[in-house]
Every structure is written in structure tokens, then in C-alpha cells.
Amino acid sequence: MLSPVELVQLRHVVQRPPRQVGLQTGTWSGNAVVAYVKCTFKKTISSATARRYLHQLRFRRKRPRKHFAKANPEAQQAFAQALAHIEQLREPGSVTVYMDQGRIWPDALPRLGWFVRGQPAWVDSTSPLKRDKLLFYVAVVRPLGWVITRLCTWFTPETTAQFLAKVRRCTLDRLGQSRVVGQHLLAGSWGVGAFMYRLCGLDDQATRRRAP
């Protein structure tokens, strides 16, 4: 049995992401509480007892909404404005290629978890071990709407260079010869930016006719 002091500590802990207290899971569950109690208080309880404690502490199971802990609305707005400005400068017979990095991991899934009764349920999108991630590059060719992707095991200057080469190769294969006329870095990360291509022998109407 947990003491009143231990129950108070448990209530505070369950309001934090499990990974912050050393558990390898994205949301709280009965088994997660069992593991925490055993590690912290050196006591063994069952999953049923853990759930009873959670109900006693006024927690209930909810499906949370995702909260991207590192999101910056001001930076996002500035990025969108910079990208729109580059698109306005796009020359006739050219396309703009926007390239970025993406990550998908299990913690971002809205799974059922234990949250304080009567309060909004949020779960931070946090980063687990590398083996639990799906990492990829993505490029969008504007105004054609083409999407080019490439999976990778980790983001490095080498993998970024390989993806940029793939983007150029795919663009050349579908639109013919071209040369880079401008490069604009929109964010401080490898390869995140917009790359403008001028297409030899094509005007802007011909570029638009190739759009899907």
C-alpha cells in the first residue's frame, strides 16, 4: 500500500510526461504506474491497484490532443511569409522546390492515457529512441504540386546532399535541362530551404501545362 505522502507524489508525477521520470512510454497506463512505484518506492502493486489509485487521485482515461512542444507560431508565420516572398520572385520558366525534414514517432499518436479529471488532456510530441522514429525528407515542386520523398536512418550532411541530388535528378528527368538560379535558406538546418530552377527552353505557360 502507498502512504499518503507517496500518493501525493504519484499525483504530481502522473501529470508529467512519463519519459521525464525515466519510463520508456509516451502515455500513462496502469503498467506505467506499476513500474514507477516499483522503481521509486520499492513497492510492488498490481495494475488493478494502480488504476484504483489513479481513480482515487481524480484521474480518468481520456484520448488526448497532440501538443507539439517545440512549435513556435511566430517562427511558423515568418517562415510562411518568407516562402511566399520567394514564390513571388519566381521567374518565368522556373519552378520553386521547397525541401524539409520530417519525423514521425509513436509519442505523437493520441492514445488513451490518464489525465486529471476536469482538465484538458494534452500530450507532448516528444522524441523517443532513434529506433522508434521514422525519418524522411520531403520536397514540394511549386507550382506543379509534385512531391518527392526519401527515407533515411538519420539526418546528416551526407543524407541531405543525397536527397538534394535526387530532387535535382527527378526535376531534370521530368522537365528537361535546367540550372540553379537561386538558393534561399529559410531555416537553420541542413537542407531546409527553397531552391529555384530555371528551365531551358520553357516559358511559364509550358511549366504550368505540366502541372498535374
HUVENRA-V160515 format. One line per field, one symbol per residue. phi: phi as a letter, one per 20 degrees, with the letter a starting at -180 (. if undefined). psi: psi as a letter, one per 30 degrees, with the letter a starting at -180 (. if undefined). Layout:
phi = ???
psi = ???
This chain:
phi = .efgffffffffffedggffdneebecfbffffgfffffedlcdceffffffffffemdbfcefefcefefcgfffffffffffffffefegmccddecbdcccbgfeffefbdcffndgdccfeddefgfeeddbdbcdedefnfcccbfbeaecgffffffffffffffffednfbbfdacceebebgmerddddeefncdffffffeff
psi = kkleeeeeeeeeefflkeffggkilflkleeeeeeeeeeefhkklleeeeeeeeeeghllkljlkkjjfgkjeeeeeeeeeeeeeeeffklkgllkjkklklkkleffkilklklkkflkjkkkjljalefgljkllkkkjkgfgkkklkllfljleeeeeeeeeeeeeeeeeffakllkfkkjjflilkgjakkkkkkkgkleeeeeffk.
